[in-house]
Amino acid sequence: MIKLEIEHIRETFHQMTRRLGLLDKNCCKVGDSYLSVTQSHILYQINKRRDPSMQDIADTLGIDITTFSRQIQTLVKLGLVVKTEHFEDRRIYVLSLSEEGAGVVRLISEQMNSYFQELFSNMTDFERDTVIKSIQLLNQCLAKSGVCCSPLR
């Protein structure tokens, strides 16, 4: 690949990152507080699993446990997450959504579903399927890459 093509690919990823709001400090409002994109991802992952440990979710999201703990404390204070000692091992904490947290996850899911429906409504079925398959392929390649999430190695 020549340098010009690589620069074009980088620019495309930069634009997509901005348009998806991945650089935004906040993604949504809960009462008088705002959730960060990271906190939204944490809630999503807790919702996907049954009683995950803090370490499980931190590992899934690629967040160090110290940073993750601070995020969890904020979500607990907001009343969105419940943190409980594991019944067999008191060193492990299990996470679950509170009733309010489950409601927030539903609201975010509805907003995201609406967003993607609107986004894909501007494409033909063939274009939509091609884009989705391409994103899935890119995700698979990222998972296999030795430099994923570490471009400065």
C-alpha positions in Angstrom: 0.0 0.0 0.0 1.4 3.4 -0.8 1.6 6.2 1.8 -1.3 8.2 0.2 -3.7 5.3 0.6 -2.7 4.7 4.2 -3.3 8.4 5.0 -6.7 8.2 3.3 -7.6 5.2 5.4 -6.4 7.0 8.6 -8.5 10.0 7.7 -11.5 7.9 7.1 -11.2 6.2 10.5 -10.7 9.6 12.2 -13.9 10.9 10.6 -15.8 7.8 11.5 -14.6 8.0 15.1 -15.7 11.6 15.4 -19.1 11.0 13.8 -19.8 8.0 16.0 -19.1 10.3 19.0 -16.3 8.1 20.3 -14.3 11.1 21.3 -17.1 12.8 23.1 -16.6 13.2 26.9 -20.2 12.3 27.6 -22.7 10.0 25.8 -25.9 10.4 27.7 -27.6 12.1 30.6 -29.0 10.3 33.7 -30.9 12.7 35.9 -28.5 15.5 36.6 -25.4 13.5 35.7 -23.8 12.6 32.4 -22.4 9.1 31.6 -19.2 8.8 29.7 -18.8 6.5 26.7 -16.8 4.2 28.9 -19.5 4.1 31.6 -22.1 3.3 28.9 -19.9 0.4 27.7 -19.6 -0.9 31.3 -23.4 -0.9 31.8 -23.8 -2.7 28.4 -21.3 -5.4 29.4 -22.8 -5.9 32.9 -26.3 -6.2 31.2 -25.0 -8.9 28.8 -23.7 -11.2 31.5 -25.1 -12.9 34.6 -23.3 -11.6 37.7 -19.9 -10.8 36.2 -16.9 -10.0 38.4 -15.3 -6.6 38.2 -12.2 -8.2 36.7 -14.3 -10.0 33.9 -15.8 -6.7 32.7 -12.5 -4.8 33.1 -10.7 -7.4 31.0 -13.5 -7.5 28.4 -13.2 -3.7 28.0 -9.4 -3.6 28.2 -9.4 -1.2 31.2 -6.9 -1.6 34.0 -8.6 -2.5 37.3 -7.7 0.7 39.1 -9.3 2.9 36.5 -12.2 0.5 36.2 -12.8 0.6 40.0 -13.2 4.4 39.9 -15.7 4.1 37.1 -17.7 1.5 39.1 -17.7 3.6 42.2 -19.2 6.5 40.2 -21.9 4.1 38.7 -22.7 2.8 42.2 -23.0 6.4 43.5 -25.4 7.2 40.7 -27.5 4.2 41.7 -27.0 2.3 38.4 -24.8 -0.6 39.5 -24.8 -2.8 42.5 -21.4 -4.2 43.7 -21.6 -7.3 45.9 -19.0 -9.6 47.4 -18.9 -13.0 45.8 -20.5 -15.6 48.1 -17.5 -18.0 48.0 -14.6 -15.6 47.7 -14.8 -12.2 49.5 -11.9 -10.8 47.4 -14.1 -10.9 44.3 -16.9 -8.4 43.6 -19.8 -9.2 41.4 -21.6 -6.5 39.5 -25.3 -6.2 38.5 -27.5 -3.4 37.4 -29.9 -1.8 39.7 -33.5 -1.3 38.5 -32.6 2.3 37.5 -29.4 1.0 35.8 -31.5 -1.5 33.8 -33.7 1.3 32.7 -30.8 3.4 31.6 -29.4 0.4 29.6 -32.9 0.0 27.9 -32.9 3.8 27.1 -29.4 3.7 25.6 -30.2 0.6 23.6 -33.4 2.2 22.2 -31.4 5.3 21.3 -28.6 3.3 19.6 -31.1 1.1 17.7 -32.8 4.2 16.5 -29.5 5.8 15.5 -28.4 2.7 13.5 -31.8 2.3 11.9 -31.6 5.9 10.7 -28.0 5.4 9.6 -28.7 2.3 7.6 -31.9 3.7 6.1 -29.7 5.7 3.7 -28.3 2.5 2.2 -29.7 -0.3 0.0 -30.0 -3.7 1.5 -26.9 -4.8 -0.5 -24.9 -1.8 0.8 -26.0 -2.4 4.4 -25.1 -6.1 4.2 -21.7 -5.2 2.7 -20.9 -2.6 5.4 -21.9 -5.0 8.2 -19.9 -7.9 6.8 -16.9 -5.5 6.2 -17.1 -4.3 9.8 -17.3 -7.9 11.1 -14.2 -8.8 9.0 -12.3 -5.8 10.3 -13.3 -6.8 13.9 -11.9 -10.3 13.3 -8.7 -8.9 11.9 -8.3 -6.5 14.9 -8.7 -9.5 17.2 -5.9 -11.3 15.4 -3.6 -8.2 15.2 -0.6 -8.0 17.4 -0.8 -4.2 17.3 -4.5 -3.8 18.0 -5.1 -0.9 20.4 -1.3 -0.3 20.5 -0.4 1.5 17.3 2.8 3.0 18.8 4.7 -0.3 19.3 
